[in-house]
């Protein structure tokens, strides 16, 4: 028969948000909130005593099952590998423009690339490598984009100051320009940042790798 402590572990593993004490009590039909907390403490002790790679954290008014800090370097490597495998050249090119020129609007990205970037930006937003930072004070008030913490972790950067220094300055032209060497060089610079042998992953990978 499945024990309550095993059910609790499954609940925490399956939930994508912190599980509150009241929820644990309700799902497991426990007599009180204190009984629910005692069960959480028992699971915490079991994970620790068995030397598991997982631990329980109390956050946001509930409990989450997350990875231990010691295993973060390997999870960061996994995140980097997945990011590099999934990013197309247009995505990498657009990401490089945003990284070096942020915050930057879509018309500005389009001007550098010479093509419409709507689909690429949507893809990068979905992957949480960029986010909307506001609106530009110009006609149409287009969105401004900037890179995220997930971007830093995926490419092994402590902050954007660690980006490889490009040759020259990235200038946003007014009229759309055809694709050329400028964006190709930017993509190469960002691709270099993705080389784990060249970058220190820094201390920021744990939260991203955490499972909850």
C-alpha positions as CSV (number, residue, x, y, z in Angstrom):
1,X,0.0,0.0,0.0
2,X,1.3,3.5,-0.9
3,X,2.4,5.4,2.2
4,X,1.3,9.1,2.7
5,X,4.9,10.2,2.5
6,X,5.2,8.6,-1.0
7,X,2.1,10.4,-2.1
8,X,3.4,13.7,-0.8
9,X,6.6,13.2,-2.8
10,X,4.6,12.6,-5.9
11,X,2.4,15.6,-5.3
12,X,5.4,17.9,-5.0
13,X,7.1,16.4,-8.0
14,X,4.0,16.8,-10.2
15,X,3.1,20.3,-9.2
16,X,4.4,23.3,-11.2
17,X,3.8,25.7,-8.2
18,X,4.4,25.5,-4.4
19,X,1.9,23.2,-2.7
20,X,0.4,24.7,0.3
21,X,-0.1,23.0,3.7
22,X,-3.9,23.2,3.4
23,X,-3.7,21.4,0.0
24,X,-1.5,18.7,1.4
25,X,-3.9,18.2,4.3
26,X,-6.9,18.1,2.0
27,X,-5.5,15.7,-0.6
28,X,-4.1,13.3,1.9
29,X,-7.1,13.6,4.3
30,X,-4.8,14.5,7.2
31,X,-6.3,15.6,10.6
32,X,-4.6,19.0,10.8
33,X,-2.2,21.4,9.1
34,X,0.4,20.4,11.7
35,X,0.1,16.8,10.6
36,X,0.7,18.0,7.0
37,X,3.8,20.0,8.1
38,X,5.1,17.0,10.1
39,X,4.8,14.8,7.0
40,X,6.8,17.4,4.9
41,X,9.5,17.4,7.6
42,X,9.6,13.6,7.4
43,X,10.0,13.6,3.6
44,X,12.7,16.3,4.0
45,X,14.6,14.1,6.4
46,X,14.3,11.0,4.1
47,X,15.6,12.8,1.1
48,X,18.5,14.1,3.1
49,X,19.3,10.8,4.8
50,X,19.2,8.9,1.5
51,X,21.6,11.4,-0.1
52,X,19.1,12.2,-2.9
53,X,19.7,14.9,-5.5
54,X,16.3,16.5,-4.5
55,X,15.3,18.5,-1.5
56,X,12.2,20.4,-0.3
57,X,12.1,24.2,-0.1
58,X,9.4,26.3,1.5
59,X,8.7,29.2,-0.8
60,X,5.7,31.4,-1.7
61,X,3.5,30.0,1.1
62,X,4.0,26.3,0.1
63,X,6.5,23.6,-0.6
64,X,8.4,22.7,-3.7
65,X,10.6,19.7,-4.7
66,X,13.8,21.1,-6.1
67,X,17.3,20.0,-7.0
68,X,20.2,20.4,-4.6
69,X,22.7,23.2,-5.3
70,X,25.5,20.6,-5.7
71,X,24.0,19.2,-8.9
72,X,23.4,22.7,-10.5
73,X,26.6,22.7,-12.7
74,X,25.4,19.6,-14.6
75,X,21.8,20.9,-15.0
76,X,23.2,24.2,-16.3
77,X,25.2,22.2,-18.9
78,X,22.0,20.4,-19.9
79,X,20.1,23.7,-20.3
80,X,22.9,25.1,-22.5
81,X,23.0,22.0,-24.7
82,X,19.2,22.0,-25.2
83,X,19.3,25.8,-26.0
84,X,22.1,25.4,-28.6
85,X,20.4,22.4,-30.2
86,X,17.1,24.1,-30.6
87,X,18.2,27.6,-31.7
88,X,18.1,28.2,-35.5
89,X,20.6,30.6,-37.1
90,X,17.8,33.3,-37.4
91,X,17.1,32.9,-33.7
92,X,20.7,33.1,-32.7
93,X,21.2,36.1,-35.0
94,X,18.2,37.9,-33.4
95,X,19.3,37.0,-29.9
96,X,22.7,38.4,-30.6
97,X,21.2,41.7,-31.8
98,X,19.1,42.0,-28.7
99,X,21.9,41.0,-26.3
100,X,24.3,43.7,-27.7
101,X,21.7,46.4,-28.3
102,X,19.1,45.9,-25.5
103,X,16.5,47.2,-25.0
104,X,15.7,47.1,-28.7
105,X,12.4,47.2,-30.6
106,X,11.3,44.8,-33.4
107,X,11.7,47.5,-36.1
108,X,15.3,48.0,-35.0
109,X,15.9,44.3,-35.1
110,X,14.3,44.1,-38.5
111,X,16.5,46.9,-39.7
112,X,19.7,45.0,-38.8
113,X,18.5,41.7,-40.1
114,X,16.7,43.0,-43.2
115,X,13.7,40.7,-42.7
116,X,10.6,40.5,-40.5
117,X,11.5,39.1,-37.1
118,X,8.0,38.6,-35.6
119,X,8.1,34.7,-35.6
120,X,11.7,34.6,-34.3
121,X,10.9,37.0,-31.5
122,X,7.8,34.9,-30.5
123,X,10.0,31.8,-30.4
124,X,12.6,33.5,-28.2
125,X,9.9,34.8,-25.9
126,X,8.4,31.3,-25.6
127,X,11.8,29.9,-24.7
128,X,12.1,32.7,-22.1
129,X,15.5,33.8,-23.5
130,X,14.1,37.3,-24.0
131,X,11.3,39.4,-22.4
132,X,9.3,42.5,-23.1
133,X,11.0,45.4,-21.2
134,X,8.5,48.1,-22.1
135,X,7.5,50.2,-25.1
136,X,9.6,52.6,-27.2
137,X,8.6,56.2,-27.2
138,X,8.2,56.4,-30.9
139,X,5.3,56.2,-33.4
140,X,3.3,53.0,-32.8
141,X,5.0,52.5,-29.4
142,X,6.6,49.2,-30.3
143,X,7.6,46.7,-27.6
144,X,11.2,46.8,-26.4
145,X,13.0,43.5,-25.9
146,X,15.8,42.5,-23.5
147,X,17.5,39.2,-22.6
148,X,16.6,37.3,-19.4
149,X,18.3,35.4,-16.6
150,X,17.6,32.2,-18.5
151,X,19.6,33.6,-21.4
152,X,22.6,34.2,-19.1
153,X,22.4,30.7,-17.6
154,X,22.0,29.0,-21.0
155,X,25.1,30.8,-22.4
156,X,27.2,30.6,-19.2
157,X,27.3,34.3,-18.5
158,X,27.2,36.1,-15.1
159,X,25.7,39.2,-16.7
160,X,25.6,40.9,-20.1
161,X,28.9,42.5,-19.4
162,X,30.5,39.1,-20.0
163,X,29.4,39.0,-23.6
164,X,32.3,38.8,-26.0
165,X,33.3,42.2,-27.2
166,X,32.3,42.7,-30.9
167,X,34.5,44.5,-33.4
168,X,33.1,48.0,-33.8
169,X,29.8,49.2,-32.7
170,X,26.4,47.8,-33.6
171,X,24.5,50.7,-35.3
172,X,20.8,50.4,-35.9
173,X,20.1,51.7,-39.4
174,X,16.9,53.7,-40.1
175,X,15.8,51.9,-43.3
176,X,15.7,48.1,-43.6
177,X,19.0,46.8,-44.7
178,X,19.8,43.5,-46.5
179,X,21.4,40.7,-44.6
180,X,25.1,41.1,-44.5
181,X,28.2,40.5,-42.5
182,X,27.2,42.5,-39.5
183,X,24.6,40.2,-38.2
184,X,26.7,37.2,-39.1
185,X,29.5,38.5,-37.0
186,X,27.1,39.1,-34.1
187,X,25.9,35.5,-34.3
188,X,29.4,34.3,-34.2
189,X,30.1,36.3,-31.1
190,X,27.1,35.0,-29.3
191,X,27.9,31.4,-30.4
192,X,31.3,31.8,-28.9
193,X,29.6,32.7,-25.6
194,X,27.8,29.4,-25.7
195,X,31.1,27.4,-25.5
196,X,31.2,25.9,-22.0
197,X,35.0,25.7,-22.2
198,X,35.2,29.5,-22.5
199,X,32.7,30.6,-19.9
200,X,32.2,30.2,-16.2
201,X,28.5,29.2,-15.6
202,X,28.5,31.4,-12.4
203,X,26.3,31.0,-9.4
204,X,22.9,31.5,-11.0
205,X,22.0,28.2,-12.4
206,X,20.3,26.6,-9.4
207,X,16.9,28.2,-9.6
208,X,16.5,27.5,-13.3
209,X,17.4,23.9,-12.8
210,X,15.1,23.5,-9.8
211,X,12.2,21.2,-10.4
212,X,8.9,22.0,-8.9
